[in-house]
């Protein structure tokens, strides 16, 4: 789709400078910009499973952090020069969340919402899709919004409501509220996995956290970048101990298998990673470290 700026002939110039709310780098012929939506306060010693609260505290202390910590919420723009693709949207103004900085930081980075051509969701959880609407109106009016068919089937079918635990009712309600507005605007598209969702980007299955969670693999020139949603919530803990799950996982055993598979492949292939919940900008690499892994942030 055309950007409004294309009609006037004044395409916004993208600065190479960094700023607190965004971080930019190149991968092949594409420009990648990490965008901060803010952070979520999480009591990780209460939310993580398969590990004692004491061990969580020890792992977090090694990273100079406490178990009650702010977990970053990151989104990513892939700018191919022809299209602007946004991966995840933060939580927007959904109740119970204090972030919602995505729109301002997109604009600061040179990407007003109307300039986004395609939105790719890693999964349907509030802190990943909530920024799609504001006061019931789609935020990215010129964009297609793509999500896996499996996740859409789970979250957007009202018949599922009575079968899900009460702890997920708010997430289910948020999904219905936001995603139905996007669908009504004719923007929502679903795909079966695996899928080529863009000429440069493949969607690959990463189930467990939600039934249809995905990772996105960008291949541009000689570079490969893997974007993931909730593979990791607690980097100081789960990198070293991938068997540690979180209560938000719908299928914890599958989420653990997925995390182990994704981390092993990422380290083996040397992918650059864009991670939704690792400290902003959430860009780095995964390397083997003993029986687990270690995160090396981009510098």
N, C-alpha and C positions, 0 to 999 in steps of 0.2 A: 504494500500500500504506500501511497505517497505520504510523506510528512507534510504538515502544513507549511513548514519552512521551505520545502522544495517548490511549492507553488509560487512563493514570492522570490525565490532564488537566493535567499539568505540563510544558508545552512549554518547552524551554530558551530563555531570553531571549538574544537576539543583541545583544552589545554593539557600539556604534558605534566603539569605540576600536581603534587599530591595535596590532599586536604584532610582534615579530621574525619569527615564522613564518607570519603571515597579513596580508593587506591587503584592506580592504573598500571598495567603492564601489557606487553605484546606477546602473542603466541602465534607463530607463523605469520600469516597475513591479517590476523584478527587482533583487535584491541580488547582486552578484558579489563573491566572495571568492577572492583568489589564495592558494594554500596551497603552502608550500615543502616539498619532499621532501628537499632537500639539494642537493648539487652533484656533478658528475663532473669529475675531473681529465682534461683532454684536451690532448695535444700538437698544437695546431692546425697548426703548421708542417709536421708529418708527415702529418696527416690530410686537409688541404684539397688539392684538385686544381685544375688550370688556373690556378695562381698559384705564384710562386716562394716558397721559405721566407723569403727576404729581404723580399719584398713583404708577406708575412703579418706579419713582425716590425714592419715600418714601420707598417702599418695598426693593429696592436694597440698600438704605442707611442703613437700619436695619442690613444688612449683610456686612456693610462696603464696599460696591461696588457702582459703578456708572452705569447708564443705558447703556453707551457705554463700553462694557465689553468684555473680552476674554472668550469665551465659549469652554470648553474642548472638545476634540474629542478623545474618548476612545474606544479601542477594547479589547477583552478578549480572552485569551487562556484557554480552558478546557483540561487538561491533565489527561486522565484516566489511564495512565500507559501503555495502549495498543495503544491508538490513541491520536492525538493532534488536537483539534478542535478550529478554530479561528472564533470568532463571530464579524463580520464587519472588515473592512480593512482600515479605514481612507480614505483620499482623494488622497493619493499618490502625483503625480506631475501634477495633473490637473490644468489648468489655473485658476488664481484668488485665489489660496490657498497658504498659506505660511507655512503649516505644513509639512507633508510627512516624519515624523520621525519613522513611524511604523516599517520599515524593520530594521533600526539600533537598535531600542529598542527591537524588537523580538530577534535579535541576542544576544544583551546584556543579555537578560533573559534566553538564552540557547535554543532558538527556531529559528534556521535558517529557512528561508522561505521554503526550500525544505523538511523540516521535518514536515510540516503541512499536515495532511491527509484529512481534511474536512474544508471547509469554509462555514459558515452560514451567510446569509445576512438578517438583520432585514427589509430592504427595499432598493429600488433602488433610492437612492439619492447620489450625488457625494461624499459627505464626509463619505459614508459608503461602497461604492464599488470601489472608485477611486484607491485604493491601489492594486487592482487585477492585474494591468498590469504596466509595466514600458517600455517606448519607444515601445509600441505595443506588448510586449512579456509578457505572463503570469508570474506573480511573484511566484506563488505557483504551480510548475509544477506537483507535485504528489498529488494534492488535488482535490477532487470533490468540486464543488461550487453549493450550493443549495439556491434557492430563491422561494418565493411563485409564483404559476402560475398566480395569479391575478396581481401581480406587473409586472411580465414579460410580460403579455398580454398588459398591459397599456403602458409600457415604450419601449418595444422592437418591437412593431408593427409600422412600418413606416407610415402606413395609418392614424395613430392617430395624426401625426404632425400638420396637418392643423386644427385640432379641439381643440388644446390646446392653452392657452393664450401665448402671446409672451414672457411673463416673465419666462415661463418654457422652452423656446426653447433651452437655453444652457444646462439645465439639460437633456433634451431629447437627444441632440447631444452627450453629454458626455456618457450617458447610451448606446446609439447605438455604439459609438466608442469602449468603454471598454468591454461591455458585449458580443458584437459580436466576439471579439478576444477570449474570454473565451469559447464561444460556438463553435467557429471554432476549438479550441484545444480539443474539446470533453469533456470538464470539466463540462459544465453547466447542472444542473438537476433542474426541477421544481417540486413543490408538491402542492396538494390541501390541504385545511385546514379543520380541524386540522390535523396534521401529526406527526408521530413518525419519526423524521429525523435522530435519532441515538438511540441505545438502552436506553440511559440515558436521552435523550432530546426530548421534545415535542415542536412543533411549534403551537402556538395558535393565532387566528386572533386578530389584533389590528388595524382595518381600520380607515381611516379618514385622517391621515397625508399623506399617499398614499393609493391607493385602496387595496393593498395587504400587508400592513405593518403587522409584526408579533412580538410577544414576544416569547422568548424561555425559557422553564421551565426545569431546570436540577434537577433531583432527584438522589441523590447518598447517600446510607446509610439512615440515618435519616434526612439528610439535603436537603433543597430545595432552589435553587437559580433562580431568575427570571432575565433574561437579556432583557433589552428593548433598543430600538433605540431612537425615537424622541417623546416619551411620555412626556418628560419634556425638554424644552430648557432653561427656566429661573427658576431655583429651588427656589430662594428667593420669587418669585412672584407666580408661578403656583402651588407650593405645598399648599400654603395657599388659593389660589383662582384657583381651577382647571378649572373654566369656561373661563379662559384667554387662548386665542388661539394665533397662530402666522401666519403671512401671507404665510408661506411656506405650510401650511395645504391645501391639495387639497379640502377636505370637512371639513370645520371648525366645523360645528355642530356635525358631526360624530366623529371628533377628540376629541372634548370635552367629548362626551359620553364615548368614549374609555378611556380617561384619568381618568374620574371619576370612571369607573368600575375597571380599573387596580389598581388605588391607593387604592380603598376600599378593593379589594381582597388582595393586598399586605400587607396592615396593618392588616387585619383580620387574615390572614394565617401566618404572621410573616416571610415572605420570606426575605432572604438576596437578595439584588438587585445589579446587574451590569448595570449601566446607561451610555449611550453613551455621554451625554452632561451635566453631573453634575461634579463639580470640581474633577480633578484627585485625587485618582484613580477611582472615580465614584462608589464606593462600599459602601453600607450602608443599612439602614432599613427605612421604612416609618411607622410613628405612627400618630394616630389621634391627632389633636390639635385644639380645638374649633370646628368650622364648616369646617375646612380644615385639612391639614396634615403638618407634620414636617419631615424633612430629618435628620437622625442621621448617620453621616459618620462613617465608620469603624475606629477603633483606633488601 
